[in-house]
């Protein structure tokens, strides 16, 4: 399947997260993104170095500016279970705007055509690193990395596009 691209409508899918009361919730991506401007960014794995030290912190640090430019939601996806995503989110005590969503089985990542096979490293099928700017379910910007690079999928690149 071809990867999601500019002008495509994002597929719907169900992702998991823990709410403020620490209750496990399931959410449809279309229910979050319909009629809104959202940034969806994904990482190959929670607690991994580039993801934890560069990618996520960039979106947390730039979240107020993203919001000021009309972004309604900032969503971090990873092919990890919701318990891992909850624990990872807690390592960012200053985070106010980034939601950590679990794609535990990788079905949503597969629907986007953005899987990354890291089996040789013992990680299985994960997500490619990317950042999408989506307006009312339609992709406006698709910054998709090849392999494990981190060059075009950061918050700064999304801000340039706004």
C-alpha positions as CSV (number, residue, x, y, z in Angstrom):
1,X,0.0,0.0,0.0
2,X,1.2,3.5,-0.9
3,X,2.0,5.7,2.1
4,X,-0.5,8.5,3.0
5,X,0.2,11.6,1.0
6,X,-0.9,15.2,0.7
7,X,-4.5,15.6,-0.3
8,X,-5.4,12.1,1.0
9,X,-8.1,11.7,3.6
10,X,-6.7,10.0,6.7
11,X,-8.3,6.6,7.4
12,X,-10.3,6.2,10.5
13,X,-9.0,3.9,13.2
14,X,-9.3,3.2,16.9
15,X,-6.4,4.1,19.1
16,X,-6.0,3.8,22.9
17,X,-5.0,6.2,25.6
18,X,-5.4,6.9,29.3
19,X,-7.5,9.9,30.2
20,X,-6.8,12.4,33.1
21,X,-8.5,10.0,35.5
22,X,-6.2,7.2,34.3
23,X,-9.0,5.3,32.7
24,X,-8.2,3.4,29.5
25,X,-10.1,4.9,26.6
26,X,-10.6,3.9,23.0
27,X,-10.9,6.8,20.5
28,X,-11.7,7.0,16.8
29,X,-9.1,9.2,15.0
30,X,-11.9,10.7,12.9
31,X,-13.8,11.7,16.0
32,X,-10.7,13.6,17.1
33,X,-9.8,15.2,13.8
34,X,-13.1,15.9,12.0
35,X,-13.6,19.6,11.5
36,X,-10.2,20.4,13.1
37,X,-6.6,21.2,12.3
38,X,-4.5,18.5,13.9
39,X,-0.9,17.4,13.9
40,X,-0.3,13.7,14.0
41,X,3.3,12.7,14.5
42,X,4.6,9.2,15.0
43,X,7.7,7.6,16.4
44,X,9.2,4.1,16.0
45,X,9.1,3.5,19.7
46,X,8.4,4.9,23.2
47,X,11.5,5.5,25.3
48,X,13.8,5.2,22.4
49,X,16.6,7.8,22.2
50,X,15.7,10.0,19.2
51,X,12.0,9.8,20.0
52,X,12.4,10.6,23.7
53,X,15.1,13.2,23.5
54,X,14.3,15.1,20.3
55,X,11.0,14.3,18.5
56,X,8.5,14.4,21.4
57,X,10.3,17.3,23.3
58,X,10.2,19.4,20.1
59,X,6.4,19.1,19.9
60,X,5.9,19.8,23.6
61,X,8.2,22.8,23.5
62,X,6.5,24.2,20.4
63,X,2.9,23.2,21.4
64,X,1.9,26.8,22.4
65,X,3.1,28.2,19.1
66,X,1.3,25.4,17.2
67,X,-1.9,26.1,19.1
68,X,-1.5,29.9,18.4
69,X,-1.4,29.0,14.7
70,X,-4.7,27.2,14.8
71,X,-3.7,23.6,15.6
72,X,-6.5,22.1,17.7
73,X,-4.8,18.8,18.6
74,X,-1.3,17.4,18.7
75,X,-1.2,13.7,18.6
76,X,1.7,11.4,19.2
77,X,1.3,7.8,17.9
78,X,3.5,4.8,18.4
79,X,3.1,1.1,17.9
80,X,3.2,0.4,21.6
81,X,0.6,-0.6,24.1
82,X,-1.3,2.0,26.0
83,X,0.4,1.2,29.3
84,X,3.8,2.0,27.8
85,X,2.4,5.2,26.2
86,X,1.0,6.2,29.6
87,X,4.3,5.7,31.4
88,X,6.2,7.5,28.6
89,X,3.8,10.5,28.7
90,X,4.5,10.8,32.5
91,X,8.2,11.4,31.8
92,X,7.2,14.8,30.3
93,X,5.7,16.6,33.3
94,X,5.6,20.0,31.5
95,X,3.4,18.5,28.7
96,X,0.0,20.3,28.4
97,X,-1.0,19.7,24.8
98,X,0.5,16.5,23.3
99,X,-1.8,13.4,23.5
100,X,0.0,10.1,23.5
101,X,-2.0,7.5,21.5
102,X,-1.3,3.8,21.4
103,X,-1.5,1.8,18.1
104,X,-0.8,-1.4,19.9
105,X,-1.3,-3.8,17.1
106,X,0.0,-1.4,14.4
107,X,-3.3,-1.6,12.5
108,X,-3.6,2.2,12.1
109,X,0.0,2.5,11.1
110,X,-0.6,-0.1,8.5
111,X,-3.7,1.7,7.2
112,X,-1.5,4.8,6.7
113,X,1.0,2.7,4.8
114,X,3.8,3.8,7.2
115,X,5.0,0.6,8.8
116,X,8.7,0.2,9.5
117,X,10.1,-3.3,9.9
118,X,12.6,-3.2,12.7
119,X,12.6,-7.0,13.3
120,X,16.4,-7.2,12.7
121,X,16.7,-5.0,15.8
122,X,14.3,-7.1,17.8
123,X,11.5,-4.5,17.7
124,X,9.1,-6.0,15.2
125,X,6.9,-3.9,13.0
126,X,6.8,-0.3,14.1
127,X,5.9,3.1,12.6
128,X,8.0,5.2,10.4
129,X,8.8,8.6,11.9
130,X,6.5,11.2,10.4
131,X,4.5,14.4,11.0
132,X,1.2,15.1,9.3
133,X,-0.7,18.3,9.3
134,X,-4.3,17.4,8.8
135,X,-7.3,19.8,8.3
136,X,-10.8,18.3,8.5
137,X,-9.4,14.8,7.8
138,X,-7.4,15.9,4.7
139,X,-3.6,15.8,4.7
140,X,-2.1,19.2,4.0
141,X,1.6,18.3,4.9
142,X,3.1,14.9,5.0
143,X,6.7,14.9,6.4
144,X,7.6,11.2,6.3
145,X,11.1,10.1,7.2
146,X,12.9,7.2,5.5
147,X,14.1,4.7,8.0
148,X,15.0,6.0,11.4
149,X,16.1,9.4,10.3
150,X,14.9,12.6,12.1
151,X,15.2,15.4,9.6
152,X,11.8,16.6,8.4
153,X,9.3,15.4,10.9
154,X,9.9,17.7,13.8
155,X,7.7,20.5,15.1
156,X,9.8,23.2,13.4
157,X,9.0,21.8,10.0
158,X,5.2,21.8,10.8
159,X,5.5,25.4,12.1
160,X,7.1,26.4,8.8
161,X,4.1,25.0,6.9
162,X,1.5,26.9,9.0
